[in-house]
Amino acid sequence: MSVFDDSLAFQTMRHVPEYYPEMCYDGFSPEEIMFAAHKKILDDYEANNDDGDGGEPEFHLVIEVK
């Protein structure tokens, strides 16, 4: 369970299904579509963030002197 699940937005949008491209044709409001898209992005991020570094970006700096 992520921190996102405890938010007010999650509690009010609990009935919104997982995002799919045809949501606008099925009668969902723009807010519900954006909520579903953000939740899918967050779920994908958490699923792919299994390297254990805490999600911090890695910076690689290369300096060449001519």
N, C-alpha and C positions, 0 to 999 in steps of 0.2 A: 504494500500500500504506500503510495507516494504522498508527499505533502499536498500535491494537487487535489487529491481525493477529499481532503478536509475543507476545501475552500467553499465559499458561498456559491460561486459560479457552478461548481460541480453539483452541489446539492439542488440547485434550481434547474439544472439541465440534465438531470439524471436519466430522463426518458429518451434523450437523443442517442441514436445508434452510432456505431462507428462510421467514420467518414467514408462516403463513396461519391463518385463524380456526379451522379444523377440526383443528388439530394434536392436540388432546386426544383426539379420536376415533381417531386413527391410531396411538396407543400411545406417544407421546412423553411423557417425564416432565415435571413442572412446571419443573424446572431447565432442561431443553432448550427448553421453550416460552419461558421468560423470556430465555434466551440469544438465541434467534432474534428475539424481539421487540426486545431491546436492540440487536442488530446491525442490524435493520431501521431503528430510530430513528436510530442513528448514521449509517447509509448515507444516509438521507433528509436528515439534517442536513448532511452533507458535500456532498451533491448540490445542496442549496439555498443553501449558503454560498459563493456565487461572487462576492460583492461585494468581496472583497479586503481587508476591514477587520480580519481576524484573528478574527472571531467575537465581538468585544467589543460589549456592548450599548450602545445609544445612549440617553442620558437627556435628556429635555426638561423643563425646569423653567419653569413659568409662575407668576409672582407678581403678584397683583392687589391693589392698595391701594385701599380705598374711602374 
